[in-house]
Amino acid sequence: MITGVIIGLLFGFLLPWGWLFQSPEEEHDHQGSADLPESWACPMLCVVLDHPGTCPVCGMELEAFISTGDEVVLSRHDQAMLDLTIGVTTVRDLTTRFTAPGLIEFDGTGLYSVTAWTGGRIENLYVDSQGEHISGGAVIAGIYSPELYAAKQELLVLSQAGKTFEDFGVTLAAEKLRLLGAPEYVIRQIIERGDVSTVSNVISPVSGTVTAIHVREGEYVSTGHILLELADISTVWLTVYLTEEQSGLVSTGHELEFSIDSEPAKIFSAVIDSVDPFLDQPGGGFEARIILDNASGEFLPGQSAAATIINGEHPGTVLSVPRGSVLALGSRSVVYVMTGPTTYVEGDNGSLRIEEARFEPVQITVGPLAADSTGEVFYPVYAGLSEGDVVALKGAFLIDSQAELLGLPSLFNSEMAE
């Protein structure tokens, strides 16, 4: 209730005055409004009384308004301010299975960049093209590095001076070479054979498939320059792209079936491993990720896919309302049902325009979100509504806020029709 009061006070300052109080002197076309009781309310919403005067709480002058019972009455101006839209409670054929596009991608945890540990010139490049498989420990390039060559000479001089490998100076010189990226066998060759080459080998630290080559023979590189990029494709990701509307239909652990677009007849089963906790932009989409074992190399990064997500029991043909009409608080779900437009205005062409509409909150029992054949999302309704009931969609939250301000039944006030 404290949260409701805070929200109510905020909207009390933001909403137009005419939404909250209707002066009995104002001219209206409300059918039957003359028979409704007149009440007085504090502008700060401290109290609502049946007589004029000052507020016993804050001392402000009470304002007169016409009570509408448990209904929220919206004039045509109010409806425009709310940008109100309505929907109809209808029996629909709903499903918890829906299809979304997907893409086979590299496993982000298996990507690796091979970089230059020291600056120099690429004398030899032993990787020919993208897609080539490189084993861990394989030589991928030869580099002439003045810094690395000087460190080799330093180790050679110390080792030839009669020092052993365990000597402090030799140990430090060997460690310096290791920090510059020299492999262990090169250090051993220098100490045991006195073999020093001007060109040093660049070793791949991991196994993987080459996804990009960033250098050529004869090119000078600096320390940290990326020579090539590798990817371990023994595991890949299937990324499924979802819309904001589908956000309530997908969660970690949901089963899915998918096929690669190049082989639509071959169906694979999997389970969703993670779902983005955010949209990529307001009104945008989000992604679900499935980790796939690809030891056989069956999946290729870049392949497009179609994923059918299964998120629960099939509700079938059931009474339902659009997703946007339902306000939820804990286990309670509320919709605002139009109890009937009370005033119509006929246009020159004979059309009718709703001049005034009344809404009343109704608590309902709903099932998990489901979609129709077009992919639009609805709530199955198992109690509280009847087919043909008209409910507020866009603007439902503001209607509820106005009801809260006036002390009427609302989402926070459970004293409502069921």
N, C-alpha and C positions, 0 to 999 in steps of 0.2 A: 504493500500500500504506500510505503514511503516513496518508492520509485514512481508509482502512479501520480502521487501528489506533485512530485518535482516536475514530471513531464507535463502535468496539467498546468502548473504555474507558468512554465516556459511557453506553452501554446497560448495561454491566456494573454500574454503580452504580445504574441506574434499574430494571432488571428484577428481579423477585422471585428470591430465592436458589434456590428450588426449580426454576426453569426451567433453571438451569445445572448443578446438582449433584443427583444422586439418591443418597441414602445406601443402601448395600446392606442396612441393617437395616430400612429402611422396607418396609411391606407393599404390594405391587403385584400387579395381575392381568396383567402383561405376559406374553403368550405367548412362551415361548422366552427370556425375559430372563435366566434362570438360566444359559443357555449362553453369554451374552455376557461378554467380558472386563471385569474391574474395573480402573479406572484412578484415578489421583490427580492433582488439578489445584490449582494455586496460586490462592487467592481473588482475587489481583490479576491472574490470567491470564498470569503470566510463563511458566509451563511446564506441560506435561501429561506425567506419568511413569507407569510401570507398577508403581511400588512406593510405599509410604507414606514419610513423612519430612518434611523442611523444604525450602522452596523455595531452590535454590542462588542465586537472583537477589536476592530480598528477605528471605529468612529466615522467611517465614510458614509455618505448619503446613499441609501439603497436605491437601485434602479428597477423600474417596473418592466416586466416581460410577461408574455403569454405562455403558460405551461403547455407543453405538448405531450404530457404523459411520459412514457418510456421511449417515445420516438424522437429521432433527430430530423427536423424539418429543414430542407434545403430549398431556397429560392433558386430561380434561374441564375442569378448573379453568384450565389454560393456554389452552384454546380460548376460554373465556369471557373471560379477561383480554385476549386478543387481539381479541375480538369477531369471531372468525374466520367468514368465509363462503367458500363454494367455488363453482366453476363447472365446466362440462363442455366439453371440446373437441368441437366439433360442426361438421359441414359446413353452411355457411350461404350463402345467396345475398346477396352484398355488392355495394354500389355506392359509387362515389365522387361520385355526384350526389345532392344532397339539397336540400330546399326549406326556406326560412326566411322569416319575415315581414319586410317592409321598409316604409319611409316616405320619401316625397319631402320634403326639407327645404330651407330657404334655405341657400345657400352662405355659410358663416360668414365668409369673407373679403370678401363683398360686402355686409355689413350696415353701416349708417351712421346715426349719431344727429346730427340738426341741433339745435344748442344755442344759447342766448342768449349773445352775447359780452359783454353788459352788462345790468344790471338795468333794469326798466321795466315799462310797461303795454302789453299787446297791443291796439293800436287796430284793426287789420284782420288777418283771417286769410283767405288766399286758397286754402287747401286744404280741400276739402269732405268727403272721405271716404277711408276705407282702400281700397286697390286703385288709386287714382289715380296715373298716371305723372307724375313731375316731371322736367323737364330740368335739367341742370346750369346754373346762372346764373339760373334763374327766381326771381321774387320770391314767397316763400311767406307773408310776414307783414309788417305794418308795426308798429313799436314806438316808443313815446315813452319815451326814456331821457334823464333830466336830464344824466347824465354825457356821453352822446354828443352831446347838443345843445350843451353847454358847449364841447366840443372843436371842434365845427363853428364856433361863434362865435369861438373863439380863432383858428382858421385864417382866418376871414373878416376879422377885424380886422388881422391881420398882412399879409394879401394886399392889403387896401385902403390900407394905409399906404405903398404905393408899392414894396413889396418884390416881388422876382421869385420864381418858384417854386424857383429854385436857391438862394435865400437860406437861410441856416442855420436861422433861426427858423421860416420857412415849411416847410422840409423836416421839421423836428422835429414841427411841428403836424400835417402830413400823415401822418407815420409813426404818430403817436398815434392818428389816426382809423383807420388801417389795423389797428392792434392792437385797436381796439374793434369791428372787423368792418365798417367802412364800405367799400363797393366803390370801385374806382378812378374810375368815372365820377362819383360823388358828390363826390369830392375835386376833380376837374376843374371841375365845375359851380360849386363854391364859389369857386374861384380865378378862373375866367374870367368867370363871370356874377354872382357875388355872391349866388348862390341858396342860401339856408339854410332847410331845412324842419324843423319840430318833430318830424315823424314820420320815422323812418329805416326803410329797407327791409331785411328779413332775406332773404339770398340763399341758395339751395340750392347747396352746393359741388359736388354730384355729381348724376348722373341716377339715378333708381331708382323703384321702386314703393312707395307709402306703405303701411307695415304697421301704424303706430300714430300717433295724434294725441294729444298730451298737454296741449294748451292750448285755451282758448276766447277769443273776443274780450272785452276788458275785464279779463282776468285779469292780475294782477301776477306777474312772474317775476323771479328773481334770476339773477346771473351763473352760467352753467353749466347752467341749467335746460334739460331736454330738451323741445324744442318738438314734434318729430315724428321718426319713425324711417323709414328708407328701406332697401330691399333691391334689389340688382341680381339679377334672376331670369333673366338671360341664361345663367347657369350655376347649376345646382342640385345638391344632393347626394341620392343614394339611400343611406339608412342601413339596413343589414341587421342585424337583432337575432338574436344567436346565443347558445346555451347553453354552459355550461362544458364539457359533454360534447363539443361540437363544436369545441373550441379547437384540437385537433390536425389538423382537416380543412381549415382555412382559412388562407391567407396572402396577402400582397401579390402580385399578378400572376395569381392564379387567374381563370379565365374564369367568367362566369355569364350566365344568361339571366333576364330578368325581364319581368313584365307588370304593368300597372296594374289593380287590382281592378275598376275600372269598365269596362275593356276587356280582359278576360282572353284574347281571341283574338289580340291584337296582341303579338308577342314581340319584345323588344329584346335585343341582345347588348352586353356591356360587360366591363370588367376591374376587379378590386378594386384600388383605389388605396392604401388603408391599412387596417390592422387594429389595434384597441385592444391595447396591450401589457399590459393589466390587466383584471381583473374589476371590475364596478361595486360588488360586495360579495362577501364569502365565500359561495361556493355560488351566486353570481349569474351574470349573463350579460355579454356584451361585444358590441362593434359592429364591423362592417366598413363602409367608406365607398367609394362610387363617385361620381366627379365626372361629371356629365352636361351636355353642351352643350344649352342650352335657348333658342337664338336664335329658334326658331320659336314658343316659348311653349307647346309641347306638354305639358310637365309643370308641374303646379301644386303648390306646397308644401302639404303636408297630405294629399296623395293616398296611400292605402295601396297596397302592392305585394306581390307574391310573387316571391322570387328563388330560382332553382335554381342552386346552385354546383357547378362541375365542377372537381375538384382532382386529376385524374390518370386513368390508365387504369382501366377497369372490371375489378375482380378476378373478377367472376362467382361461380360456385359453388365454394367453396374451404373447406378446413379452417380454423377460426378459434377464437380464445379471446377472452374479454372483455378490454377495454382495461385494467382494473384489475389483471389478473393478471400483467402483464408488467413486470419490472424491467429498466431499460436503463442501461447504462454505456458511453458511446461507441458503438461498433458492435456491442457484445454485448447480447443480450437473454436474460433468464433467467426461467423460471417455476418454481414449486414444485409438483411433481406428488405427489399422494397415492399412496404406494406400497401403500396399503390400510390401512383401519382395522384395528388389531391386536386390539382388545378391544371387544366389544359387551356391552351390558346389556339384557336383555329386560324391558320394562315389564309391568304387570299386564294391560294390554289387548293384549299380544302384540307391541307395537311394539318396534323395536330402536333403541337410543341408542348413538352412538359414544362409548365411554368413553375410548379412546385412539386417536390417529391419527399416522401417520408421513408425513413429507414429504421429498422429495429434490429438489435443484435440477437443472434440465435446461436446457442452453443451446439456444436455438431460433433459427430464421431466420424473420423476419417481413417482411411488406410494409407499405406505407403504411396508415394508419388508414382504415377504410371503415365504412359503416353498413348496417344491414339495413333492411327495409321499414318498421320502426317508428321508425327514427332512432337506435336504440342503436348504440354504436360498438364495433368489434372490430378486432383485429389479424389479418390473414390469416397463416396459418402454413404455411411451405413446407418446413420440416425440423425434426425434433426431437420431434414429438408424433404421437400416433395418435388417431383418433376414439374418443371415450369416456373419454380420460384426464381425471381429476379434478384441477383446479388450485386453488390458494389464491387468493382474491380479496382481500377486506378482511383485513388482517393479514399479507399476504405480505411486506411490508417488515420487520416485526418478526420474522417467522420467519427471514428472511435475516440480520437482526442477531444473532439467537441462534446461528445457524450460524457466523457470523464470530467470535463470542465463544468458541465451542468449538473453533475451528480447523478446522471442517468446510468442505467445498466450498461456496462462496457466490458472490454477485455479484462481490465483489472478488477471490475466489480462483477462478481459471479452471479448476482441476482438478476438473472435474465431468463428469457423463454428458452425452453428446450424442446 
